[in-house]
Amino acid sequence: MTEPPLLSREEVLRIKLELLQREHRDLDDAIAALDGGGRADQLTLRRLKKRKLMLKDQITRISDEITPDIIA
């Protein structure tokens, strides 16, 4: 029996990055829809925005890990 090929660490990080970016975009759309309606629950909006900021931090961290800054 053959084993499926394993992904490299960078490939796993790129997949995770894509998922986080997609969730970030979805949250952005949800926040805009709730805020645009004018009847948004402020607590829900705050929670969504906090989650969005947390995702942005994770996206930045993973992006930096994939392509680190090289000081020349």
C-alpha positions as CSV (number, residue, x, y, z in Angstrom):
1,M,0.0,0.0,0.0
2,T,1.3,3.5,-0.8
3,E,1.1,6.4,1.5
4,P,-0.2,9.7,0.3
5,P,2.5,12.3,-0.2
6,L,3.1,14.5,2.9
7,L,2.9,18.3,2.6
8,S,5.9,20.4,3.5
9,R,5.6,22.9,6.3
10,E,5.5,25.8,3.9
11,E,2.6,24.2,1.9
12,V,0.7,23.7,5.2
13,L,1.3,27.3,6.1
14,R,0.2,28.5,2.7
15,I,-3.1,26.5,3.0
16,K,-3.7,27.9,6.5
17,L,-3.0,31.4,5.3
18,E,-5.5,31.0,2.5
19,L,-8.2,29.8,4.9
20,L,-7.5,32.7,7.3
21,Q,-7.6,35.3,4.5
22,R,-11.0,33.8,3.3
23,E,-12.4,34.0,6.9
24,H,-11.1,37.6,7.2
25,R,-12.9,38.6,4.0
26,D,-16.1,36.8,5.1
27,L,-16.0,38.7,8.4
28,D,-15.4,41.9,6.6
29,D,-18.5,41.3,4.5
30,A,-20.6,40.3,7.5
31,I,-19.5,43.4,9.4
32,A,-20.4,45.6,6.5
33,A,-23.8,43.9,6.1
34,L,-24.6,44.3,9.8
35,D,-23.4,47.8,10.0
36,G,-25.1,48.9,6.8
37,G,-28.5,47.7,8.0
38,G,-28.4,50.2,10.8
39,R,-30.0,47.8,13.3
40,A,-26.7,46.0,14.2
41,D,-26.2,44.7,17.7
42,Q,-23.1,46.6,19.0
43,L,-21.9,43.7,21.0
44,T,-22.0,41.4,18.0
45,L,-20.2,44.0,15.9
46,R,-17.5,44.4,18.5
47,R,-17.0,40.6,18.7
48,L,-16.8,40.3,14.9
49,K,-14.3,43.1,14.7
50,K,-12.2,41.6,17.5
51,R,-12.1,38.3,15.7
52,K,-11.2,40.0,12.5
53,L,-8.2,41.7,14.2
54,M,-7.1,38.4,15.6
55,L,-7.2,36.9,12.2
56,K,-5.2,39.8,10.8
57,D,-2.5,39.1,13.4
58,Q,-2.4,35.4,12.5
59,I,-2.2,36.3,8.8
60,T,0.7,38.6,9.4
61,R,2.5,36.1,11.5
62,I,2.2,33.3,9.0
63,S,3.1,35.6,6.1
64,D,6.2,36.7,7.9
65,E,7.1,33.0,8.6
66,I,6.7,32.1,4.9
67,T,8.6,35.1,3.6
68,P,10.9,36.4,6.4
69,D,12.5,39.8,6.2
70,I,16.1,39.6,5.0
71,I,18.3,42.4,6.2
72,A,21.0,43.0,3.5
